[in-house]
């Protein structure tokens, strides 16, 4: 993107008044140089096979019968790992197969699951977005908003959490539990490695970390 900056400035200067032409030229430039504004979605797409496998496992567990334990034990190498009773299929009073969209029968509290899932995803998305320096903030604010890449990134910060929350509303609780655990680990990892990112401006000074001090 740093290498494309002169070309983006030229396109903005030549076609800045025509938004349609400006977007077309920027899209053509990205295509020529192999830049994909949605490349940040790749880590999420890579987890789809995990979701599919976990979904099938959850369905198998909650639909257990007398052959379930025998089937699991046959796949274990050592006898000390064998199961002698059915595993727990509940979490905080809810079954792992329960879905938030069935809250009328399950209970209103299960609607907290998609809300928490979306909130955690939003926090992680804000942390991944780099924090711009304060000195250049007022000077480059308009320019960054006009830049197509910045627009896509800023929109994805809100779109992805909404999508994840929507999926969580219709998926079994076990999938949301996995996703939230993964997200919390990602938030901690992101904070340790590079700080809170653009989330830092909402945090107290003691928690702004590398994004402000480094």
N, C-alpha and C positions, 0 to 999 in steps of 0.2 A: 504493500500500500504506500510505503514511503517512496518507492520508485515511481509509482503511478501518480504521485501528488502533482508534479508539473503538468502532466496530461490532463488531470482533473481540473486544475486551475485554468488551463487553456480552454477546455470545453465549457467551463462555467463562464469564462469571459466572452466566448463566441456565441453561446446559446443560453446564457443565464436568463434571458427574458422569456424564452420559450421553454416551459417546463417539460412539455412532451418531447421535444427534440433533445433537450438536455438529458432526460432519462434514457432516451434511445441511444445517444452517443456514449453515455456512461456504461450502459449495458453492453454495447459493442466493444468498448475498451476492456471491460472485465472479461468478456468472452475471448478476446484476442490474447489476453495474458493469463487465461486460466484461473481467474479469480471468481470464487463462488461466495456471495454474501451469506448464504445459508450453510456454509461449511461448519459453523459452530453447532449445528444440530446433529452432526455425525456421532458424537458420543452417546446421545440419546437413542439414535437409531440402532446402535450396536447392542443396546440392551433389549431390543425387541425379542430376540431368541430366548433370552433369560426369562422374560415375561411369559412367553408361550409355555416354556418348560415348567415354570413355577405354577402357572395357572392349571396345567394338567395334573401336577403333583397335588395341589390343593384339592382339586376335584376328586382325586383318587383317595386322599386321606379322609375327606368328609363323607365319602360314600363307602366307608370301610365295611367289611364283613369278616367272616371267620377266616377267609383265606388271605387277608391283608398282611397279618403278621408273618404268616408262613412265607408269603411271597417276598417280603423284605428280608427275612432271615436267610433265604436261599441266596441272596445277592451279597451277603456279608461274608468276609473271609474267616473271621474268628468268632468262636462261640461266645466269648465274653462281650461281644457287641450285639448279640441277639436281643431282640425285644421280647419281653415277657408279658407286656400289656399294651393296649392301644395308646398311642401318643395323645397328648392333649390337643384339642382342636379349637381352643378358645383363647382369647386375649382380652383382658380387662372386662370380662363378662360377655363378650361377643364371640361368636364362632368365626373362624377364619374364612368361612365360606359366605358369611353375611355380606350383603351389599348395601351401601348407603341409600340406594334408590328404593329400598324396601323399608324405609324408616317408619312407615305407618304401622307395620307389624313389629319391627325390631325395637324401635324407640328413637326419640328425637335426638339423643346424644350422639348417635352414630353419624349424624351430619357434620360433626366436628372433624371427622376424618378427612373428607375432601377439602375442608377449609384449612386444616393444618398442613395438608399435603401441598396445596397451592401456595400457602404462605412460606413454607420452607423452600419451595422451588423459586419463589420470588427473591428471597434472601440470597440464595446461591447465585441467581442470575445477576443480581446487583453487585455481588462480590466479584464475579468474573469480569464485569464491565470495568475497565480501568478508570481511575479518577483523574480528571484533567487538572493541571496546575491552576492555582487560583489567579496567578498573575495574567495568564492568557485567557482566563475564563470569559471575561467581558468582551475581549477583542475577537475571540474565535467562536463565540457562541452562535452567532448568526450563520457563520460559514459552516460550522459543523452540522447544524440543523439542516442546511441545504444539501449537504453531502449525502448521496444515496446510501452509502455504506452505513453512515451514522444513523440514518433514519431506520434502516432495516434492523440494526442492532438495538436501537432504543425501543422499537416495536416488539421485538422478540422478547425483551425483558418482561413485557406484560402478557404477550400472547402465550408463551410457553407455560407459565404458571396457570393460566386459565385453562389451557388444554389439559394439563396434567390433573388439575382439580376436576375437570369434567370427566376424564377417564376414570379417576378415582371414585367418582359418584356411582359409576356402573360396574366397577370391578370388585371382586371379593376383597374383604378386609386384609387377607394375607398378602396380596399384591401391594396394597398401600403401605403395609407394615414394612415390607422389603424396600420399597421405594423411599420411604421416609428415613429408614436406617441408612440407606446408601447416601441420601442427601445430607443428613447430619454429618456423616463421616466426610463427605465432600466439603462441607462448610468449614469444618475444623481444619482439614488439610489445606484448603484455600487460604484460610486466615494465617496458618503457620508459614506457608510458602511465600505469599505475596501480600498478605494483609487483607483488609475488608473491601478494597477497591472503592467503587463509587458509593458503597454503603457507609463508608467512613464518615461522610458528612452528617449522618444521622446519629452517630455514636458519640459518647463522651470522649474527651481527649485521651484518656487512659486506654481506650480500646481502638483508637484509630490506627495504631501499629505502623506497618511499613508504608501504607498508601500515603500517609501524611509526613512521616518522619524520615523516610528513605527516599 
